[in-house]
Amino acid sequence: MPALPDGAPVPADGALPPDVVREPSDAAHGARSPFGVYVHVPFCTVRCGYCDFNTYTASELGGGASQAAYATTALREVDLAARVLADAGLGARPVSTVFFGGGTPTMLPAADLARILDGVRDAWGLAPDAEVTTEANPDSVTPESLGVLADAGFTRVSFGMQSAVPHVLATLERTHDPARVPDVVRWARDAGLDVSLDLIYGTPGESLEDWRTTVTSALDTGVDHVSAYALVVEQGTKMAAQVRRGEVTLPDEDDQAAKYELADDLLTAAGLGWYEVSNWARGTEHACRHNLAYWRGHDWWGVGPGAHSYVGAPWDGTSPSDDDGAQARVAGVRWWNVKHPRRYAAMLEAGTSPGAGRELLTAAEAHLERVMLGVRLAEGLDLAVLDAPGRRAVAGLVARELLDGVAAVRGRAVLTRRGRLLADAVVRELT
């Protein structure tokens, strides 16, 4: 697992820095963004060889960190968050989206997940149309548990399908039976939940036909949302060691590009349009609003060990380069919790923030992130957000067919499909 970033200390009470807290009524600085909550559940039955997320199996946890006590521990942080935001004058916003990720959130009893959601509802209230999602493995749910989640107010479930091909799942060390995926999708939809499937392409040994089988199998379930991510092998993982020893060989960039294009062709033909580089949905009503909130720079509080949070000062609609003096203005704060569940629980039990560190983002840094994230969306980025060099780069990117020319004329930077494959390079030129 990667180390936490360096950062300044987080106050014991978790208080936000005053530079970031401005009243929503201050028109000179815009309006406050919507507010979301992320809940990290750091438990898995096994550790997959490619995974570097902050997750733990039972044998890795050690004493003092209990799955049975986790809901109570997480609710302590919800209470802390409610106090911190209220003290900052930001406690009045109802929660627009809640996302339970991991790990495998559904390793906890459905009643525990419902209890945490109830705590979020009690702390801030849920917006009338709030989106509430949990991730799940196909082998971690039953029709009954999905019914409990739906009754508690969950609206979506995102299943980690990854592949429909047994030898690919074996390389990824995924333990579920791919034949179970259509069943769990049906159970979830019968419970009234919207369903997404997460897929991974570029696994060592995966052919283009293997990938076609996976995407086709996902579409055959009738889901309205699919996420498809290229496998990234992070240092420190079991798979990274296998690659280093020559036991497995990673595909090249051309293979990755061919698989992305195949997925886009198949998903588009089935009526799912891309709305973010790695995400497709059957209309805007099925897009994941929680993830859109990240890409649009909205505020969120991350509950759980290793979880990150962000609160930004209201944006005034200009690039920091429009006023050189604004470059260093504080525009947001990001912080992250300690990683191990045992230490996380101990700090909250002692009445202190579990924050491990934080960073204050200058206006220039926040602008860079706004471009980097916003350009990934199919809605594109308002060209007014770009600084002068970025705006000058647009014509060249259109000429190289990385940005859509018609959209650029209308004042938006929108990636072409070729641009989606080279999104990082596009961002570098726009910033």
C-alpha positions in Angstrom: 0.0 0.0 0.0 1.3 3.5 -0.8 2.5 5.8 2.0 0.3 8.7 3.0 1.5 12.1 1.5 3.5 14.5 3.6 1.4 17.4 5.0 0.9 19.8 7.8 -0.5 18.5 11.1 -4.3 18.3 11.5 -5.5 20.0 14.7 -6.6 17.6 17.4 -10.2 18.9 17.1 -10.1 18.7 13.3 -10.9 22.4 12.9 -10.8 23.8 9.3 -8.4 26.6 8.5 -10.2 30.0 8.5 -8.8 30.9 5.0 -11.0 28.3 3.4 -14.2 29.1 5.3 -16.2 31.9 3.6 -19.9 32.5 4.0 -22.0 31.2 1.1 -23.6 34.6 1.0 -20.3 36.3 0.0 -21.1 36.9 -3.6 -17.6 38.0 -4.4 -16.5 34.4 -3.8 -19.4 32.5 -5.3 -21.7 29.9 -3.7 -20.8 26.8 -1.7 -20.7 23.6 -3.7 -22.9 20.6 -2.9 -21.6 18.3 -0.1 -21.0 14.5 -0.3 -19.8 11.9 2.2 -17.5 9.0 1.4 -17.3 6.1 3.9 -14.3 3.8 3.6 -14.8 0.2 4.8 -11.2 -1.2 4.9 -12.0 -5.0 5.0 -11.6 -7.7 2.4 -11.7 -11.5 2.6 -8.4 -11.8 0.5 -6.0 -9.2 -0.9 -5.9 -9.2 -4.7 -2.4 -9.2 -6.2 -2.9 -5.9 -8.1 -4.6 -4.0 -5.2 -2.8 -1.2 -3.3 -5.9 0.2 -1.6 -6.0 0.7 2.1 -7.6 -2.6 2.9 -7.0 -5.4 5.4 -7.8 -9.1 5.7 -8.6 -10.6 9.1 -5.0 -11.8 9.5 -3.6 -8.4 8.7 -5.8 -6.4 11.2 -4.3 -7.5 14.5 -5.9 -6.7 17.8 -7.9 -3.6 18.5 -9.5 -3.3 15.1 -12.8 -5.2 14.8 -15.2 -5.4 11.9 -18.0 -5.9 14.4 -17.2 -2.5 16.0 -16.5 -0.6 12.8 -19.9 1.0 12.4 -19.7 2.5 15.9 -16.2 3.8 15.1 -17.2 5.3 11.8 -20.2 7.0 13.5 -17.7 8.7 15.9 -16.1 10.3 12.9 -19.5 11.3 11.5 -20.1 13.1 14.8 -16.7 14.8 14.7 -17.4 15.9 11.1 -20.7 17.4 12.0 -19.1 19.4 14.8 -16.2 20.6 12.7 -18.5 21.7 9.8 -21.0 23.4 12.2 -18.2 25.3 13.9 -17.0 26.5 10.4 -20.5 27.6 9.5 -20.9 24.8 6.9 -23.2 22.5 8.7 -26.4 23.5 7.0 -26.0 21.7 3.7 -27.9 18.4 3.3 -25.8 15.6 1.9 -26.3 15.1 -1.9 -24.4 11.9 -2.3 -23.0 9.1 -0.1 -20.6 6.5 -1.3 -19.5 3.4 0.6 -16.2 2.1 -0.8 -13.4 -0.1 0.2 -12.3 -2.8 0.6 -15.6 -4.6 0.4 -18.3 -2.6 2.3 -20.7 -5.5 2.1 -18.4 -7.6 4.3 -20.2 -5.6 7.0 -23.7 -6.7 7.8 -26.3 -4.7 5.8 -27.7 -3.5 9.1 -24.3 -1.9 10.0 -24.2 -0.1 6.7 -27.7 1.1 7.3 -26.7 2.4 10.8 -23.9 4.4 9.3 -26.2 5.9 6.7 -28.7 6.7 9.5 -25.8 8.6 11.3 -25.1 10.6 8.1 -28.8 11.4 7.8 -29.0 12.5 11.5 -25.9 14.7 11.2 -26.8 16.7 8.1 -29.9 15.3 6.5 -30.1 13.8 3.1 -31.2 15.8 0.0 -34.6 14.6 -1.3 -32.9 13.0 -4.3 -29.8 11.9 -2.6 -27.7 9.2 -4.3 -26.4 6.5 -1.9 -24.1 3.9 -3.3 -22.2 0.9 -2.0 -19.5 -1.1 -3.7 -19.9 -4.8 -3.4 -18.3 -8.1 -4.6 -20.6 -10.4 -6.3 -20.1 -13.1 -3.6 -20.7 -10.6 -0.7 -24.5 -10.0 -1.1 -27.8 -11.9 -1.0 -31.3 -10.9 -2.1 -32.1 -10.3 1.6 -29.0 -8.1 2.3 -29.7 -6.0 -0.8 -33.3 -5.6 0.3 -32.1 -4.3 3.7 -29.9 -1.7 2.0 -32.7 -0.5 -0.3 -35.1 -0.2 2.6 -32.4 1.9 4.5 -32.2 4.4 1.7 -29.4 3.1 -0.6 -30.1 3.8 -4.2 -27.1 2.2 -6.1 -24.8 -0.8 -5.9 -21.5 -1.0 -7.8 -20.4 -4.6 -8.3 -16.7 -5.4 -8.9 -17.1 -7.8 -11.8 -13.7 -7.0 -13.3 -13.8 -9.8 -15.9 -16.1 -12.6 -17.2 -13.2 -14.8 -18.1 -12.0 -17.3 -15.4 -8.3 -17.2 -16.2 -8.3 -13.4 -16.1 -10.0 -13.4 -12.7 -7.5 -16.0 -11.5 -4.6 -13.7 -12.6 -6.3 -10.8 -10.7 -6.9 -13.2 -7.7 -10.6 -12.4 -7.7 -12.5 -15.1 -6.0 -16.0 -14.8 -7.2 -17.7 -17.0 -9.8 -18.4 -14.9 -12.9 -21.6 -16.9 -13.5 -23.0 -15.2 -10.3 -22.9 -11.7 -11.8 -26.2 -11.9 -13.7 -27.8 -13.2 -10.5 -26.6 -10.4 -8.2 -27.6 -7.7 -10.8 -31.1 -9.2 -10.9 -31.3 -9.3 -7.2 -30.2 -5.7 -6.9 -32.7 -4.5 -9.5 -35.5 -6.5 -7.9 -34.7 -4.6 -4.7 -35.1 -1.3 -6.5 -31.4 -0.4 -6.7 -29.6 1.0 -9.7 -26.7 -1.1 -10.7 -23.2 -0.5 -12.1 -20.5 -3.0 -13.0 -16.8 -2.2 -12.6 -14.5 -3.8 -15.2 -10.7 -3.9 -15.6 -8.8 -4.3 -18.9 -5.2 -5.0 -19.6 -4.6 -7.9 -17.2 -1.6 -10.0 -18.1 -2.7 -12.8 -20.4 -6.0 -11.1 -21.4 -6.7 -11.2 -25.1 -8.8 -8.8 -27.1 -11.4 -11.5 -27.4 -11.3 -12.1 -23.6 -12.1 -8.4 -23.2 -14.9 -8.5 -25.7 -16.4 -11.4 -23.8 -16.3 -9.4 -20.6 -17.9 -6.3 -22.0 -20.5 -8.3 -23.8 -21.3 -10.2 -20.6 -21.7 -7.0 -18.7 -24.1 -5.6 -21.2 -26.1 -8.8 -21.3 -27.0 -8.2 -17.6 -28.9 -5.1 -18.7 -27.1 -2.7 -16.4 -27.3 1.0 -17.0 -23.8 2.0 -15.9 -20.3 0.5 -16.6 -16.9 1.6 -15.4 -13.9 0.3 -17.3 -10.4 1.0 -15.9 -7.0 0.1 -17.3 -5.0 -2.1 -14.9 -2.3 -0.1 -13.2 0.3 -2.2 -11.4 1.4 -0.1 -8.4 4.8 -0.6 -6.7 4.7 -2.7 -3.6 1.9 -5.0 -4.8 2.2 -8.7 -5.3 1.6 -8.3 -9.1 4.4 -5.7 -9.3 6.8 -8.3 -7.8 5.5 -10.9 -10.4 6.2 -8.4 -13.2 9.7 -7.7 -11.9 10.5 -11.4 -11.7 9.2 -11.9 -15.3 6.4 -14.2 -14.1 3.8 -12.1 -15.9 4.0 -9.6 -18.7 2.0 -6.4 -18.9 0.3 -5.5 -22.2 1.7 -2.5 -24.2 0.0 0.8 -24.7 -1.4 -0.2 -28.1 -3.2 -3.2 -26.5 -4.7 -0.9 -23.8 -5.8 1.5 -26.5 -7.4 -1.2 -28.6 -9.3 -2.5 -25.5 -10.6 1.0 -24.6 -11.8 1.6 -28.1 -13.5 -1.8 -28.2 -15.3 -1.1 -24.9 -16.4 2.3 -26.2 -17.7 0.8 -29.4 -19.7 -1.9 -27.6 -21.0 0.3 -24.9 -22.0 3.1 -27.2 -23.8 0.6 -29.5 -25.7 -0.6 -26.5 -26.9 2.9 -25.7 -24.5 3.7 -22.9 -22.7 7.0 -23.6 -19.4 8.1 -22.0 -19.7 10.9 -19.5 -16.2 10.6 -18.0 -13.1 9.0 -19.6 -13.6 5.6 -17.8 -17.4 5.7 -17.2 -20.5 5.1 -19.4 -24.2 5.4 -18.5 -27.6 5.0 -20.1 -28.5 8.7 -19.8 -27.6 11.3 -17.2 -30.0 9.8 -14.7 -27.7 6.8 -14.4 -24.4 8.6 -14.1 -22.7 8.3 -10.7 -23.3 11.7 -9.2 -20.9 11.1 -6.3 -17.9 10.6 -8.6 -19.1 13.6 -10.7 -18.9 15.6 -7.5 -15.2 14.7 -7.3 -14.5 15.7 -10.9 -16.4 19.0 -10.5 -14.5 19.9 -7.3 -17.3 19.7 -4.8 -16.8 19.4 -1.1 -16.8 16.0 0.6 -15.9 14.4 3.9 -14.1 11.1 3.9 -14.9 8.8 6.8 -12.6 5.9 7.6 -9.0 4.9 7.9 -6.9 6.4 5.0 -10.0 8.4 3.7 -9.4 11.8 2.1 -11.6 14.9 2.5 -11.8 18.2 0.7 -13.4 21.6 1.3 -12.8 24.4 -1.1 -13.4 28.1 -0.9 -16.1 29.2 -3.3 -14.7 29.8 -6.7 -15.2 33.3 -8.2 -15.2 32.1 -11.8 -11.8 33.3 -12.9 -8.5 31.8 -13.6 -5.9 32.8 -11.0 -3.7 34.1 -13.8 -6.2 36.8 -14.4 -4.9 38.4 -11.2 -1.3 37.5 -10.4 -1.9 38.4 -6.7 -4.5 35.6 -6.5 -2.0 32.9 -7.4 -1.1 32.2 -3.7 -4.6 32.7 -2.3 -5.7 29.7 -0.3 -8.5 28.0 -2.3 -9.1 24.8 -0.5 -7.9 22.3 2.1 -7.4 18.5 1.7 -6.7 16.2 4.5 -6.4 12.5 5.1 -6.8 10.1 7.9 -4.4 7.7 9.5 -4.3 4.4 7.6 -4.5 1.5 10.1 -8.0 0.7 11.5 -6.5 0.1 14.9 -5.0 3.6 15.2 -8.0 5.2 13.6 -10.3 3.6 16.1 -8.1 4.6 19.1 -7.9 8.2 18.1 -11.6 8.6 17.7 -12.2 6.8 21.0 -9.9 9.3 22.6 -12.0 12.1 21.2 -9.4 13.4 18.7 -9.4 13.8 15.0 -8.0 10.8 13.1 -6.4 13.2 10.6 -2.8 12.3 9.7 -2.0 15.4 7.6 -3.4 18.1 5.4 -2.4 20.6 2.7 -3.7 24.0 1.8 -4.2 24.4 -1.9 -3.3 27.8 -3.4 -5.6 29.2 -6.1 -3.0 28.1 -8.7 -3.0 24.6 -7.5 -6.8 24.4 -7.3 -6.9 25.8 -10.9 -4.6 23.0 -12.0 -6.8 20.4 -10.4 -10.0 21.9 -11.8 -8.6 21.6 -15.4 -7.1 18.1 -14.8 -10.4 16.8 -13.5 -12.9 18.8 -15.5 -11.4 18.0 -18.9 -12.1 14.3 -18.3 -15.9 14.9 -18.5 -18.0 14.6 -21.6 -19.5 18.0 -20.7 -16.1 19.4 -21.1 -14.4 22.4 -19.5 -15.4 26.1 -19.9 -12.6 27.7 -21.8 -12.9 30.7 -19.5 -11.4 28.5 -16.7 -8.1 28.2 -18.6 -5.3 30.7 -18.3 -4.0 32.6 -21.3 -1.4 29.9 -22.4 -4.1 27.2 -22.0 -6.5 29.0 -24.2 -3.8 29.5 -26.8 -3.1 25.7 -26.8 -6.7 24.8 -27.7 -6.4 25.5 -31.5 -3.4 23.1 -31.7 -5.2 20.4 -29.7 -8.2 20.7 -32.1 -5.9 20.5 -35.1 -4.4 17.3 -33.7 -7.9 15.9 -33.1 -7.5 15.7 -29.4 -10.2 18.3 -28.7 -13.6 18.6 -30.4 -13.5 21.6 -32.8 -17.3 22.3 -32.7 -17.3 22.3 -28.9 -14.2 24.6 -28.9 -16.1 27.1 -31.0 -18.9 27.0 -28.5 -16.4 27.7 -25.6 -15.9 24.2 -24.3 -12.8 21.9 -24.2 -14.2 18.5 -24.9 -12.0 15.5 -25.6 -12.4 13.4 -28.7 -12.0 9.7 -28.4 -8.4 10.0 -29.4 -8.1 12.8 -26.8 -9.5 10.4 -24.1 -6.7 8.0 -24.8 -4.2 10.9 -24.4 -6.0 12.8 -21.7 -2.9 13.4 -19.5 -1.0 14.9 -22.4 -4.0 17.2 -23.2 -4.0 18.4 -19.6 -0.4 19.2 -19.7 -0.9 21.5 -22.7 -4.0 23.2 -21.1 -2.1 24.0 -17.9 
